[in-house]
Amino acid sequence: MEQVNAKPNESATPSSKVSGTSLFLSPQNLCGQTLLSIVGRGHSILADIRILSERVPPAFLAAADLDSNKDESCDTNAGSGLFSLFGGTSSVSSAKAVKSTAGDGDDEDEDAEDVKKYAPFLFDFSYLHNPEEWEASLSIVESKTPPKQQQQRKSESHETLAELEREFAVNHRVAIEQYFELFYSIYDYQFAVNQFTADLNKGYFIQYTVESVLLDLEGRALLCEAVWLYGVMLIMMERFLPGPIRERLIIAYFRFCRRDGDISRIDTIFKLCKSTGVVPPKSLVYANFSLDKSFKYTMDEVKLFARYPISLDLVRNIVGVLISDDIYQQASVFPNIDHRSIRLSRQASMLYVILFFDPAVLRDEAGKLREIVDKYFHDNWVVHVYAGLTADLSLEWDDRFPAAKVALDNVLKVDNVKRLHINNAKLIGQCMAELRAYLTMGILTDKFVLDNKHDLLNCLRRCNIAARWRILHRRTSTQTYHDIVCVESDQVTTDPKLEGNFVVSDSHMVSLLLLCSQLEMQLKDIFRELLEKKESIWMNCRQRASKMMDDLADYFKGDQTLARVTRHDGLIIWFSSMSDEISDLTYESDDHFTVTGRKIQLCVQALEEVEQYDLIDRDFQVKSFLDESRGLLLQMARAVGINQSICEDIRWISDMSYGIESVKSYVTIIHTRVTKDPSNVALLQGFFLKLLSSLDGPVKRLKQLKSPEAVKISEYYSAELVSFVRKVLEVVPISVFRLLVNMSDIFERRLLRLPKKVAADQLITFSQTGERYKLSMMAHEISMFADGILGMENSLVGEVEVNPRKLLDDGLRKEIVQHVSELMNNILQFDFSADNETTSSMLRNQSSAMRSLASLSKRLEGFRSSLDCIDDFVAFHGSKMWHEEMARIISYNVEQEVNKYLLKKVLDSDSKFQSKVKPIPRFPKTQNEPSCVNFMGRVMSMLVKITEAQYTTYSLERGGWFMSDGGTEVCGLKTVSLLRDAIGIYGLIGIDRLLSYRILHELHRFVKFFRTNVSKHGVLLEQLRDELNPEWKTPLNVISIYAHGSRKTEMLMLPMLTCFRRVGQAQLLRRLIRYELQRNARVDAKILQQAVSTLNASLLSSNTLFKDHPDDMKKLFDLTIAVGCGDPMDTVFMATDPLEGLPLLLLFFVITYVPKIKYDPNYGSLAKIKGGYAIDGWPIIVGSATMIKQFHPSYAKSFLAYIGQFIRVSVQTYAEKKGKREEISRLASDLSGTITFASQFCDISNLPHSTWYEFVPQYLLDMCHDLSESHS
């Protein structure tokens, strides 16, 4: 229950200037609580509109094509289209093409091409006329691409629309449901308002009717707000979620998220949200759509408001109240008649919105409009609607509303606008002079504030009125008025030009706002302190005044040594009684405070009258005592007059909610001032506190309702304001970081390294006084910037505490992220041609890539060195900051690169590495690597390309890839070490993760290939398996069986080779990376490596894998990779059903490709026989082993059994063979290759050789080895 006038000497807030308790808002009053809950819900919905408008998936923005001029026919007769879903007769022409064009993309979330590809299945409401044809058109797009869609078809290569649609639905289903619930909440709100009105008229709220509610101070305010908020919802929905976007969101909900029983609900939302036919102007195009949130373009409000209207009787009653009454009782805040339009500005906003519910008034009732304009808009025409959104009445009340236009034209004459502009410019000049006078150091003391309270408040009123008029009317869109109000001058002046064209620039407005906010902050602090200590002030002044009266009584006794005055008994008695009178003045008196004030006034008058005595009039010392006593009594009166209402009045006077969006245009000016003079940062705290008033409106009613939504809404608006604070203050970390980079350049390139011993004659050479002077000046400038922001106090912005030190830390981290990301993106670009690559060009590009890595390593080392200097200047841990942000940059880019392998993608809004405060930038894809999302993908692609089997051979013993024709190492331990220097440990871990997802992707493709293609040969494989069983025997006609099987499975071999080669290549790269991580950990973190290894081994042996603590398991897994523990070959990438016949198919794979490779003793591996053929021994062996690892261990034994059988058959064939020596030699070579393949397969799979000897006796292997040597 709201308490008003809790103390007799304290007045209520401007919104409740009545005595007693507000019965309407008491918890027991169901009528008041119902209306309050409706209003609170309205503010919550408006916040949701703002929140969700910032998260519209870019695909909807692109599909809506906000840049083009759309056909308005979608709004006509569209209401009946919904029922055609269930057998209606509406149809569209079968020739109607699917819309596939899109606007410009939003690179913050998805690349332009990525979002355009979703456009074909994001339909507007024209879909509802005949959904079957629209659905069928998707298959037409897929099979027959019209000429207009050729470009779209290219971007959809290798992706079917069905797969895209499924992917889009999976990733955006939750968001689409949120938008649908938002639209329904708007409809539900208007239903609640109309239901409440109906209940009032039916008498359900006993003793309350619409008229009686409008007579109650709180009731009238709440009822007006309820209707006003509904209108604001419709305006903001149309402004931030235009019709083309809404239609596509609703159709997407219907197609992707519909549930049984929701058809009537969709029909309701369809009627509310269908496009009005008015699209945003071209200045608000797709890419810049949400940058200027303070601008409201002309809409078709009449059509929008008429869809679900409010009762016309209620609207007219509310309009009458708003015209005749001051519903918020703000006379104490702006008592001057000249300030009436400011005092009633909130009501003016309500009238502007609510009149759209009754457009007949705007069109025809000229008398009423003239009354409204004369009262509310005689000196202003730009209206603040809600949360910084403004509307220009000179455009809004156009020819559609003749009566409103005529009434406004009477005021908006050019001469009148010029007069308002000149008066405002003069007022700003006067205010700035007064502000500088008041803000002079030492002026604003407690005594000065008490003595000049009214003058100070009037100064604040003038400053805020001047600032409000100028800020709002600089937003005018009418060119004639804009030229008057926003006139510019070539001369830069400190104060507005008060002659000629009376120029008031944005710079002048910044000065006014900074000075005004500084005065407001100081006055609030002073009044707050006076409120806390006013009782002590009272006691102190009373004691001093009483003591002075006693001293004067003693003085007139005439017995003091230095007193040359004759004893006067009358004055002795008078001053003694006056002392008693003053002592009897009590702070907590039963009398009303006006009675106490009257007593003080009588005492002051008595002290003035006593000066008329000739004896006192001739004594200057006594007169001085009397004057000081009167001052103390007056100070007592003024102190007791200080109450909470003064702070409330200042809060309302300094309200800045109208300009919360407009002031964002002043950020550049503030940055320029801070850069020139860092001490200006001290003025910003008052400016930020002034902007806090924008948080009051949206959450005030929710707090009265004690709703849990109040915290959420307050957090959102607080976060928005804190974001603005960061944007303003980011100039400090930017400047600091720029200086640090310059210092790093001096350290790295200009300063000579001091040796341990320096000869005396070389001291001057090493002193380098010029460079050290530059360093000292930069250090001093950094300290100035840091002192400016660190000197600010912690402030509570709504629900968020703003810590200046945290702001500086976040700003520096943001700069680190921006610079490092740009550096990596620019340097890590490699020129590999996929089509025309040759051995020489590949070597050349490999050398270029290594130079890029070395360059990046040096540049990043320079950045890290510069951050080490930050510890002494701004008291931050630069090294810790560096490692944390590097880890975040790498992890985020890896996460985004992995998205191309995932169906459920990790969007920026869901990423734990992305941050609004310290955003990691996204860059467009490069032309050379269009398949790579960012630099991490390009690094992995570079490693894959320089290790292609077509040009290289891998050697396990030598630990790297070598050119097949020259033996030059192209990728090995040195390469991975250089990569670690460039992108760090986090980068290597990221590459390992990318390679793992690449392997998983290839394995999934193989499984899909096996189930779709190999399964067709299931009968053949089963027949071959039966013929070769048991494996320990040698079947009859086995040669013909092998030949028949090889011939039948020939078409399956090339996809298997591609898969195994890619998987094996990635696994070998992972082994190199794991070795480098292990080697680095042994040097830099030996104890950590041993601890992690021991813990990992103990957990594996005990079989307790953190089942109840998955987060701890994840941390251990990450640490295990970071210190290089584990073998990548032990990784199980997927769980899948058994693939029947896989071991047998692998046998025929070996039979097919072993003849194309030969053991090379230089590399200790199987190398290609024919140059340029894309095959290499180790990659296909590792790929085969990785594939087998994904299944039961019996698969590996079965595969080795088939290989053993084949070797035995080959030995038998060799022994029986009689023919040309070339055939015998080739058979011996193939036999040797097969044995080497199987042996290396066991080695890389960590299978004991005893397993292999089960199928081929060791003596037979030794004999085959001798045989191959004899033929070599």
Secondary structure, 3 states (H helix, E strand, C coil): CCECCCCCCCCCCCCCCCCCECHHHCCCCHHHHHHHHHHHHHHHHHHHHHHHHCCCCHHHHHHHCCCCCCCHHHHCCCHHHHHHHHCCCCCCCCCCCCCCCCCCCCCCCCCHHHHHCCHHHCCCHHHHHCHHHHHHHHHHHHHCCCHHHHHHHHHCCCCCHHHHHHHHHHHHHHHHHHHHHHHHHHHHHHHHHHHHHHHHHHCCCCCCCHHHHHHCHHHHHHHHHHHHHHHHHHHHHHHHCCHHHHHHHHHHHHHHCCCCCCHHHHHHHHHHHCCCCCCCCHHHCHHHCCCCCCECCCCCHHHHHCCCCCCHHHHHHHHHHHHHCCCCCCCCCCCCHHHHHHHCHHHHHHHHHHHHHCHHHHHHCHHHHHHHHHHHCCCCCEEEEECCEEEEHHHHCCCCCHHHHHHHHCCCCHHHHHHHHHHHHHHHHHHHHHHHHHCCCCCCCHHHHHHCHHHHHHHHHHHHHHHHHHHHHCCCCCHHHHHHHCCCCCCCCCCCCCCCCCCCCHHHHHHHHHHHHHHHHHHHHHHHHHHHHHHHHHHHHHHHHHHHHHHHHHHCCCCCCCCCCCCCHHHHHHHHHHHHHHHCCCCCCCCCHHHHHHHHHHHHHHHHHHHHCHHHHCCHHHHHHHHHHHHHHHHHHHHHHCCHHHHHHHHHHCCCHHHCCHHHHHHHHHHHHHHHCHHHHHHHHHHHHHHHHHHHHHHHHHHHHCCCHHHHHHHHHHHHHHHHHHHHHCHHHHHHHHHHHHHHHHHHHHCCCCCCCCCHHHHHHHHCHHHHHHHHHHHHHHHHHHHHHHCCCCEEECCEEECHHHHHHHHHHHHHHHHHHHHHHHHCCCCCCCCCCCHHHHHHHHHHHHHHHHHHHHHHHHHHHHHHCHHHHHCCCHHHHHHHHHHHHHHHHHHHHHHHHCCCCCCCCCCCCCCCCCCCCCCCCCCCCCCCCCHHHHHHHHHHHHCCCCCEEEECCCCEEEECCCCCEEEEHHHHHHHHHHHHHHHHHHHHHHHHHHHHHHHHHHHHHHHHCHHHHHHHHHHHHHHHCCCCCCCCCHHHHHHHHHHHCHHHHHHHHHHHHHHHHHHHHHHHHHHHHHHHHHHHCHHHHHHHHHHHHHHHHHCCCCCCCHHHHHHHHHHHHHCCCCCHHHCCCCCCCCCCCHHHHHHHHHHHHHHHEEEECCCCEEEECCCCCCCCHHHHHHHHHHHHHCCCHHHHHHHHHHHHHHHHHHHHHHHHCCCCHHHHHHHHHHHHHHHHHHHHHHHHCCCCHHHHHCCCCHHHHHHHHHHHHHHC
